[in-house]
Amino acid sequence: MERILHTPRGELIPVASYARTSQDGRQRDGRGVTRQHRLNDRTAAQHGCIVVATYTDNACSASQGDDRRPAFEHLLADLHRGHAFTFGSLRGVVAAADDRLYRRPEDLIRFLAALTANPGRVYVDRDGLRDPYSKEGILAAATSLQEAVSEGRMRSRRLQDWHWSRAMDGLPHSGPRPFGWLEDRRTLHPVESDLMRSAIADRIAGKAVREVAREWVGRGITGTRGGRPTPQTVTQILTSPRVCGFRSNRGELMTDPVTGDPLVGVWEIIVTPAQWSAVCATFSAGSLYMHRGPLSPRLTERRSGPKYLAAGFLRCGAETAAGGECAQPMSGSRTTRSRKSPFNYVCAGGRGCGRCAISGPLVDDAIERLLFPEGETGPIRMPESIRRRWKSGEMGFEDKRRVIASVFTSVVIRRGRKGHADWDYARVVPQWKWADRVQLPQRGT
C-alpha cells in the first residue's frame, strides 16, 4: 500500500470525482450530486489527492442492466485513456460510496479493469485510499458490491410491500397528486373533476380524445406536473380505475381476496364503475391506463423513444417577462414549409413560452461541429474512434445520443431575429459537463 501513498516531489494525486443519484427531487436542482462532489473534494484533500475532473449521473439508477449512465461510461473511457482530455493524467477515482459507482457485478468488473489499466492508480472513499491491485482491495470492492445488492433487494421488497399494503387498505398512491383531486388525494378538484366527468361522457358519446385534449389546451389546463395535455395523457386520465374509486397497483386491479370484488379507495369518485367500463371500451387495449407505464404489460416489443437527435437536450433561451430565461425543454416537430429544414425544434406553448423555434438540421449540424471542431481546436477532444464512426455513418442514433449526453448537460437555443433566413450557429449555446475541470496545482502553491 505504501507505493500508492506518495507521489513524486510531494505532488497531489490527480483523481476524478464521480457522483450519482437514482432520483432527483421535485425541484430538479441536482442537490444530491452536488453534495456528493463536495464530500469528494473534502475526502480527496484529506488523503493527498485533488479532483481534476468531475463526472455526474443525476437521476440515474445503477441497479438495472438497461440503465444509461453516460458519465460513468465517459469516466471508464478516460481511465483507459489515462487522462481527462487536456487537463493532465488521471491517477485515481474518488466517490462518496462504492454503490455510487457500481451495483452490479458487470459494472464492478468494468470499473476495476479501467481503473487498473495503468499502474499506480488509487481508489478513494471516506475510509481512505484503497489499492485496487491488491487482493485486499479487490475483496473490499466485492464485499461492498454484495452489501449493495442485498440492500437494494431488501429496499425494493419493502417498498413493494408498502405499496401493496396501502393498496389493500384502499389508500391513494404516493407521489404527485393525481389529476382531478386536490393535494390530499381524496377530495375532488372542483375544476379538473368537472372536466374529466364531461370528457368521459363526451367520449362515450363518440367524441375524439384528440378534440378533448385540444379543448383542455385551449382552456389553459395543464397536468399536475405542468405538462401540456396530449391525447395519450388524456386517455390515461380518463381510463384510470381511480375515476370510479377502484384501486390498482403495479398495473393490476386490486381485488378483495375473499369476494374477488374490486377494492374501493377512500377518495371521492368522479363517475360510476359502469361509466368507467364504458369509456374504457371505447379505446384499444394498448391505450388503457392499465396497459401503460414501466410496470404494465407491453403489447409490442417496440419501445417509444426520441425521434430527433437533440430531443431532450435543448432548452429554450428566450427571455421571459421577468428578465430570466424560459429554460423549458424544446421538442422536435415535422414541418413541410422548408426542404432545407424538414423538422424544427420548438418551445411549446403552455409548458414553455412558445416563442422560440430553430431549424432541426441546423442544431444537429451545430452539435456535430461542437463535438468535432475543425483542427481539433475546441474545448474537448473526442477519441478518434468516435469521430470516425460518427463521420462515416457507422454510429447509430442511440449511440450518438449517448455521446451527446456524455459531453453536454444541455444546449441552450437563443431566439432568432426576424428577417434573417441564414443559419446562425451562434444561437446554439452548449452547456459543457466538463466546464468545472481545473488545472492541476502543485502542493504548496
LOTILUM-898586 format. One line per field, with one value per residue (C-alpha): residue number from 1; x, y, z. Coordinates in pm, 1 decimal, always signed. Example, Ala and Ser with C-alpha at 12.3 -4.5 7.8 and 13.67 -1.06 7.14 Angstrom:
pakol: (1,2)
east: (+1230.0,+1367.0)
north: (-450.0,-106.0)
up: (+780.0,+714.0)
END
This chain:
pakol: (1,2,3,4,5,6,7,8,9,10,11,12,13,14,15,16,17,18,19,20,21,22,23,24,25,26,27,28,29,30,31,32,33,34,35,36,37,38,39,40,41,42,43,44,45,46,47,48,49,50,51,52,53,54,55,56,57,58,59,60,61,62,63,64,65,66,67,68,69,70,71,72,73,74,75,76,77,78,79,80,81,82,83,84,85,86,87,88,89,90,91,92,93,94,95,96,97,98,99,100,101,102,103,104,105,106,107,108,109,110,111,112,113,114,115,116,117,118,119,120,121,122,123,124,125,126,127,128,129,130,131,132,133,134,135,136,137,138,139,140,141,142,143,144,145,146,147,148,149,150,151,152,153,154,155,156,157,158,159,160,161,162,163,164,165,166,167,168,169,170,171,172,173,174,175,176,177,178,179,180,181,182,183,184,185,186,187,188,189,190,191,192,193,194,195,196,197,198,199,200,201,202,203,204,205,206,207,208,209,210,211,212,213,214,215,216,217,218,219,220,221,222,223,224,225,226,227,228,229,230,231,232,233,234,235,236,237,238,239,240,241,242,243,244,245,246,247,248,249,250,251,252,253,254,255,256,257,258,259,260,261,262,263,264,265,266,267,268,269,270,271,272,273,274,275,276,277,278,279,280,281,282,283,284,285,286,287,288,289,290,291,292,293,294,295,296,297,298,299,300,301,302,303,304,305,306,307,308,309,310,311,312,313,314,315,316,317,318,319,320,321,322,323,324,325,326,327,328,329,330,331,332,333,334,335,336,337,338,339,340,341,342,343,344,345,346,347,348,349,350,351,352,353,354,355,356,357,358,359,360,361,362,363,364,365,366,367,368,369,370,371,372,373,374,375,376,377,378,379,380,381,382,383,384,385,386,387,388,389,390,391,392,393,394,395,396,397,398,399,400,401,402,403,404,405,406,407,408,409,410,411,412,413,414,415,416,417,418,419,420,421,422,423,424,425,426,427,428,429,430,431,432,433,434,435,436,437,438,439,440,441,442,443,444,445)
east: (+0.0,+289.6,+368.0,+48.0,+53.7,+322.5,+375.5,+698.0,+809.9,+511.6,+258.5,-111.1,-263.9,-499.1,-830.1,-1173.5,-1479.5,-1785.6,-2135.1,-2466.8,-2821.3,-3103.8,-3364.1,-3365.1,-3601.6,-3909.3,-3703.1,-3475.3,-3183.8,-2926.9,-2869.5,-2776.8,-2492.4,-2368.8,-2341.7,-2152.1,-1899.0,-1848.3,-1780.5,-1546.0,-1344.9,-1302.7,-1215.3,-956.4,-790.9,-773.8,-581.2,-331.9,-541.8,-706.1,-1010.8,-926.6,-1240.9,-1599.7,-1842.6,-2210.5,-2503.6,-2804.4,-3125.7,-2965.4,-3014.3,-2724.2,-2927.6,-3079.5,-2889.6,-3062.5,-2995.7,-2792.5,-2513.2,-2327.5,-2092.4,-1991.1,-1913.2,-1713.7,-1519.8,-1425.5,-1311.2,-1095.3,-942.6,-849.9,-706.0,-519.8,-617.4,-914.4,-880.3,-618.0,-610.7,-345.3,-340.9,-590.8,-439.9,-749.1,-1117.6,-1295.5,-1659.8,-1881.9,-1955.8,-1892.8,-2259.1,-2248.5,-2016.5,-2149.5,-2440.4,-2391.4,-2100.6,-2061.7,-2008.0,-1759.3,-1551.5,-1555.5,-1463.9,-1170.8,-1045.7,-1048.3,-902.2,-611.3,-544.3,-232.2,-9.4,-9.5,-382.3,-583.4,-943.9,-1050.1,-1359.1,-1436.5,-1238.0,-919.5,-702.0,-759.4,-515.4,-723.6,-442.9,-417.3,-618.5,-744.9,-862.1,-1049.7,-1205.2,-1322.8,-1482.8,-1657.4,-1783.4,-1930.6,-2097.5,-2260.4,-2385.7,-2524.8,-2707.7,-2857.8,-2958.1,-3116.3,-3321.7,-3436.0,-3527.3,-3717.2,-3906.9,-4000.8,-4117.7,-4328.5,-4485.5,-4555.8,-4735.1,-4927.7,-5038.5,-5157.4,-5346.1,-5516.6,-5626.9,-5767.4,-5526.8,-5422.6,-5088.1,-4796.9,-4617.3,-4761.8,-5136.9,-5349.7,-5528.7,-5883.8,-5809.9,-5666.9,-5336.2,-5496.6,-5565.4,-5914.5,-6112.2,-6220.3,-6065.2,-6362.9,-6240.3,-6044.2,-6304.7,-6578.5,-6354.4,-6297.7,-6666.3,-6765.0,-6482.4,-6583.8,-6944.3,-6833.9,-6600.2,-6873.5,-7092.2,-6824.4,-6607.7,-6243.2,-5994.1,-5779.9,-6056.5,-6080.2,-5707.1,-5731.7,-6014.0,-5819.4,-5517.7,-5739.4,-5867.1,-5513.6,-5536.0,-5206.1,-5117.1,-5022.6,-4656.9,-4718.0,-4723.2,-4947.6,-5241.3,-5195.8,-5430.2,-5213.4,-5218.4,-5590.4,-5657.3,-5466.9,-5651.5,-5995.1,-5931.9,-5762.8,-5955.2,-5927.8,-6205.6,-6466.5,-6296.2,-6113.8,-5760.2,-5476.6,-5115.8,-4827.2,-5057.2,-5317.5,-5665.5,-5672.5,-5947.4,-6078.9,-5912.1,-6243.6,-6512.8,-6299.7,-6466.0,-6250.1,-6111.0,-6260.1,-6041.4,-6106.1,-6127.7,-6428.5,-6524.8,-6590.9,-6801.3,-6961.1,-6789.8,-7032.3,-6928.6,-6561.0,-6607.9,-6795.6,-6524.8,-6251.8,-6441.6,-6400.6,-6020.4,-5794.3,-5628.8,-5287.1,-5415.5,-5572.9,-5427.3,-5371.3,-5157.9,-4924.1,-4627.1,-4298.9,-4464.1,-4751.5,-4767.8,-4641.5,-4840.1,-4542.1,-4165.7,-4120.0,-4028.6,-4116.0,-3821.9,-3682.8,-3713.7,-3474.3,-3106.3,-3111.2,-3452.2,-3429.6,-3105.4,-3232.9,-3352.6,-3533.7,-3317.0,-3593.2,-3615.3,-3919.0,-4112.7,-3932.4,-3596.0,-3482.8,-3472.1,-3763.9,-3534.6,-3812.8,-3726.3,-3768.2,-3913.1,-3885.3,-4168.9,-4200.3,-4270.7,-4343.7,-4257.8,-3891.0,-3694.1,-3379.9,-3540.4,-3787.4,-3821.8,-3776.1,-3707.4,-3971.1,-4059.4,-4420.9,-4675.3,-4843.5,-4544.0,-4297.2,-4310.4,-4386.9,-4173.1,-3859.5,-3804.7,-3499.2,-3417.4,-3359.9,-3078.1,-2906.2,-2899.8,-2783.0,-2506.2,-2405.3,-2377.4,-2158.5,-1933.8,-1902.7,-1814.2,-1570.6,-1435.4,-1213.5,-848.1,-944.9,-936.0,-1249.5,-1275.9,-1290.5,-1116.9,-1320.8,-1143.5,-1057.8,-1263.1,-1577.5,-1502.9,-1455.2,-1772.5,-1980.7,-1849.9,-1868.6,-2227.7,-2135.3,-2258.2,-2626.9,-2884.3,-2880.6,-2500.3,-2487.3,-2729.6,-2512.8,-2210.2,-2405.5,-2524.4,-2168.0,-2045.8,-2333.9,-2556.9,-2787.9,-2783.0,-2947.9,-3119.2,-3125.4,-3412.0,-3356.2,-3406.9,-3690.1,-3586.7,-3261.4,-3302.5,-2936.5,-2835.8,-2688.4,-2479.2,-2429.5,-2786.9,-2676.0,-2502.8,-2358.6,-2354.9,-2047.8,-2035.4,-1663.9,-1666.7,-1567.2,-1241.0,-942.2,-570.9,-374.1,-193.5,+117.1,+131.3,+225.4,+119.4)
north: (+0.0,+235.0,+253.5,+449.1,+680.6,+912.5,+1085.3,+1228.3,+1557.6,+1559.1,+1637.5,+1584.5,+1276.5,+1383.8,+1198.4,+1203.8,+1272.7,+1062.2,+1133.2,+961.3,+971.1,+736.9,+1010.3,+1387.9,+1583.9,+1765.4,+2082.3,+1910.0,+2105.8,+1825.4,+1884.6,+1522.4,+1502.2,+1847.6,+1728.9,+1417.3,+1619.8,+1846.7,+1541.8,+1403.9,+1727.5,+1704.8,+1334.9,+1389.0,+1673.2,+1462.5,+1187.2,+1380.4,+1396.9,+1666.7,+1647.6,+1746.4,+1619.3,+1559.7,+1303.3,+1328.0,+1093.6,+1267.8,+1065.0,+751.1,+408.5,+163.0,-145.6,-238.1,-366.5,-141.8,+184.6,+454.2,+623.0,+838.4,+997.3,+654.8,+539.1,+856.4,+800.2,+446.8,+574.8,+845.6,+593.6,+361.5,+660.1,+772.8,+1138.2,+1373.7,+1545.5,+1819.4,+1856.3,+1601.8,+1242.5,+1064.9,+853.6,+755.4,+796.2,+932.9,+857.9,+910.1,+534.2,+225.0,+186.6,+524.3,+362.7,+9.6,-205.4,-493.1,-736.5,-640.0,-274.7,-362.1,-569.4,-292.7,-27.4,-224.0,-302.3,+66.6,+182.7,-65.4,-15.8,+177.9,+120.3,+338.3,+413.9,+465.7,+448.6,+693.4,+692.4,+827.2,+540.4,+641.2,+515.0,+167.5,-32.0,-167.3,-405.0,-594.5,-891.9,-688.7,-406.5,-639.9,-824.0,-494.8,-397.2,-736.0,-714.3,-368.1,-494.5,-783.7,-545.6,-306.8,-587.4,-720.6,-373.4,-296.6,-616.3,-561.3,-198.5,-291.9,-566.5,-333.2,-66.4,-311.8,-448.4,-95.8,-1.7,-329.9,-279.3,+73.5,-56.8,-326.1,-55.0,+149.4,+435.7,+660.2,+646.7,+845.7,+1098.6,+1394.0,+1438.6,+1273.5,+1494.6,+1561.4,+1559.6,+1806.9,+1762.1,+1535.4,+1291.5,+1232.1,+1549.9,+1628.2,+1925.4,+2148.6,+2234.1,+1925.5,+1675.9,+1851.7,+1843.9,+1470.7,+1396.4,+1588.1,+1433.9,+1079.7,+1146.6,+1302.9,+1013.8,+756.1,+957.1,+927.0,+1237.3,+1206.0,+1219.0,+1442.0,+1701.9,+1672.1,+1736.8,+2034.9,+2184.8,+2143.5,+2313.9,+2597.9,+2648.4,+2665.2,+2333.3,+2170.3,+1842.6,+1816.5,+1846.8,+2139.6,+1942.6,+2015.8,+1772.8,+1532.5,+1260.9,+999.4,+1167.4,+1243.9,+878.1,+762.4,+1012.9,+906.6,+531.8,+523.1,+298.3,+580.8,+776.5,+526.2,+455.7,+131.5,+76.6,-56.1,-147.6,-232.3,-245.5,-472.1,-402.5,-485.9,-725.0,-848.7,-1186.6,-1325.8,-1190.4,-1115.6,-773.3,-471.1,-286.8,+58.4,+351.2,+613.3,+905.0,+1073.6,+930.4,+1114.6,+858.4,+521.7,+188.8,+134.9,+466.4,+382.0,+45.4,+217.7,+474.3,+205.9,+10.2,+299.5,+258.1,-19.8,-231.2,-77.0,+271.8,+194.7,+312.0,-46.9,-116.8,+176.7,+263.5,+83.9,-190.8,-265.3,-546.3,-446.7,-532.0,-489.9,-525.0,-172.0,+99.9,+461.0,+697.7,+1020.0,+1062.9,+1356.1,+1363.0,+1661.8,+1593.9,+1613.9,+1812.4,+2150.2,+2430.3,+2745.1,+3055.6,+3311.1,+3592.1,+3596.2,+3899.3,+3873.3,+3904.3,+3542.5,+3259.3,+3033.2,+2726.3,+2482.9,+2170.2,+2201.3,+1915.6,+1815.4,+1877.6,+1796.0,+2074.2,+2093.5,+2460.2,+2411.9,+2147.3,+2259.3,+2211.1,+1920.4,+1945.9,+2209.7,+2216.3,+2429.4,+2555.2,+2451.6,+2698.2,+2611.9,+2441.8,+2692.9,+3040.4,+2917.7,+3196.7,+3008.9,+2770.9,+2669.3,+2452.0,+2090.7,+2019.9,+2343.5,+2226.9,+1875.7,+2018.4,+2268.7,+1991.8,+1789.1,+2093.3,+2134.9,+1769.4,+1753.5,+2105.7,+2176.2,+2139.8,+1997.9,+2346.2,+2312.4,+2273.4,+1893.0,+1627.3,+1319.4,+986.4,+925.0,+605.1,+800.3,+1068.8,+808.5,+615.6,+933.5,+1085.9,+761.8,+689.5,+370.5,+509.0,+451.5,+700.8,+586.4,+579.3,+936.3,+1046.5,+879.0,+1070.1,+1396.9,+1313.4,+1243.2,+1587.3,+1834.8,+1896.7,+2079.7,+2303.9,+2646.5,+2784.1,+3162.7,+3332.7,+3419.0,+3754.4,+3812.3,+3866.8,+3669.1,+3347.5,+3239.3,+2978.7,+3136.2,+2880.5,+3129.8,+3058.6,+2713.6,+2761.4,+2444.4,+2385.5,+2166.3,+1895.0,+1947.8,+2325.7,+2280.0,+2099.3,+2281.3,+2277.1,+2058.9,+2278.0,+2166.0,+2120.1,+2440.4,+2669.6)
up: (+0.0,+63.3,-306.8,-375.7,-75.3,-211.5,-543.9,-689.3,-538.3,-299.7,-569.9,-514.0,-676.6,-958.0,-926.5,-1088.8,-874.6,-956.6,-822.5,-890.3,-758.8,-850.4,-826.8,-830.5,-608.9,-727.0,-757.0,-1012.3,-869.1,-855.2,-487.1,-419.4,-672.3,-571.4,-212.1,-320.2,-520.5,-217.9,+0.4,-265.3,-266.6,+110.0,+101.4,-172.4,+18.5,+336.6,+158.3,-52.6,-369.8,-577.3,-802.4,-1159.4,-1334.2,-1230.2,-1371.4,-1281.7,-1343.1,-1192.0,-1151.0,-1299.2,-1143.1,-1135.4,-1045.0,-1381.1,-1681.4,-1935.2,-1749.1,-1919.0,-1725.3,-1977.8,-1723.7,-1588.6,-1942.7,-2002.8,-1680.3,-1787.8,-2126.5,-1965.9,-1724.1,-2009.5,-2195.9,-1884.8,-1891.8,-1883.0,-2219.7,-2197.2,-1817.4,-1737.4,-1622.8,-1401.5,-1126.7,-938.6,-859.7,-553.7,-470.5,-169.4,-157.7,-366.3,-458.7,-631.7,-889.1,-917.4,-803.1,-1047.7,-1085.5,-1452.0,-1362.8,-1087.5,-1331.2,-1592.4,-1335.4,-1193.0,-1543.3,-1634.6,-1301.6,-1316.3,-1688.7,-1583.2,-1276.3,-965.5,-955.3,-634.4,-527.3,-257.5,-38.5,+307.6,+464.4,+284.2,-1.3,-139.0,-352.1,-642.6,-749.3,-421.0,-304.4,-10.6,-236.9,-470.8,-176.1,-24.4,-356.1,-386.0,-28.4,-84.7,-402.4,-215.9,+52.1,-211.3,-394.4,-70.6,+41.8,-295.4,-294.4,+61.3,-7.1,-322.6,-141.6,+143.6,-99.2,-299.0,+19.8,+142.8,-180.1,-180.4,+178.9,+103.4,-197.9,+10.8,+254.7,-33.1,+31.3,-260.5,-437.8,-302.6,-518.8,-711.7,-676.9,-945.3,-1195.2,-1073.3,-699.7,-450.8,-269.0,-8.2,-298.5,-162.0,-226.1,-582.5,-758.5,-848.0,-1199.4,-1306.9,-1184.8,-1384.7,-1692.2,-1650.1,-1592.7,-1907.8,-2111.8,-2010.8,-2111.6,-2441.9,-2517.5,-2454.2,-2693.5,-2964.5,-2925.6,-3032.8,-2746.8,-2966.9,-2956.5,-2578.0,-2544.6,-2778.7,-2573.1,-2248.8,-2400.2,-2521.5,-2168.7,-2030.2,-1845.6,-1750.8,-1584.2,-1218.5,-1319.4,-1553.8,-1879.1,-2174.1,-2219.0,-2510.8,-2642.2,-2469.3,-2127.3,-2152.5,-2237.0,-1929.2,-1710.5,-1832.8,-1815.6,-1473.8,-1230.0,-978.5,-1153.5,-1027.5,-695.1,-784.1,-655.4,-872.3,-800.9,-1036.1,-1339.0,-1177.9,-1046.2,-673.9,-563.5,-231.3,-154.4,-22.9,-256.5,-563.3,-598.0,-688.6,-387.9,-342.0,-241.4,+25.9,-219.0,-379.4,-719.1,-1044.0,-1234.9,-1162.8,-1234.4,-1524.6,-1682.0,-1634.5,-1805.7,-2087.1,-2153.5,-2139.4,-2403.9,-2648.4,-2654.7,-2777.0,-2508.9,-2568.4,-2486.4,-2149.8,-1820.4,-1708.4,-2014.5,-1981.3,-1762.0,-1681.9,-1474.2,-1711.2,-1968.8,-2312.5,-2624.5,-2853.0,-2836.9,-2969.5,-2725.1,-2775.1,-2772.2,-2915.7,-3291.6,-3323.4,-3232.6,-2995.4,-2840.3,-2461.2,-2460.5,-2582.2,-2353.5,-2464.1,-2420.5,-2490.2,-2237.2,-2010.9,-1890.2,-1556.2,-1729.9,-1695.8,-1946.3,-2033.9,-1990.9,-2087.1,-2292.4,-2669.4,-2872.5,-3237.5,-3481.3,-3850.3,-4097.7,-4469.9,-4510.1,-4596.1,-4784.0,-4607.8,-4265.7,-4273.6,-3895.2,-3626.3,-3256.8,-3085.9,-2739.8,-2698.0,-2566.8,-2239.2,-2082.9,-2225.9,-2377.4,-2731.0,-2878.7,-2981.2,-3274.3,-3474.8,-3774.1,-3669.0,-3918.6,-3808.3,-3446.2,-3533.9,-3753.2,-3482.8,-3224.2,-3460.6,-3510.5,-3133.0,-3084.2,-3375.1,-3443.1,-3740.7,-3646.4,-3304.4,-3153.9,-2942.4,-2563.5,-2590.2,-2793.6,-2871.0,-2930.7,-3293.9,-3297.5,-3205.4,-3463.6,-3735.4,-3652.8,-3631.0,-3953.3,-4153.2,-4052.5,-3866.2,-3533.6,-3466.3,-3342.1,-2977.7,-2964.8,-3095.1,-2823.7,-2561.4,-2689.2,-2666.3,-2314.3,-2202.5,-2311.6,-2262.2,-1963.7,-2205.2,-2511.4,-2489.5,-2802.3,-2835.3,-3016.8,-3380.4,-3547.9,-3788.2,-4148.1,-4113.2,-4310.0,-4291.5,-4037.6,-3726.1,-3537.0,-3253.7,-3145.6,-3028.5,-2691.5,-2530.3,-2157.1,-2114.3,-1849.5,-1815.6,-1762.0,-1397.0,-1470.9,-1326.3,-1392.4,-1152.8,-895.2,-710.3,-335.1,-162.7,-449.1)
END
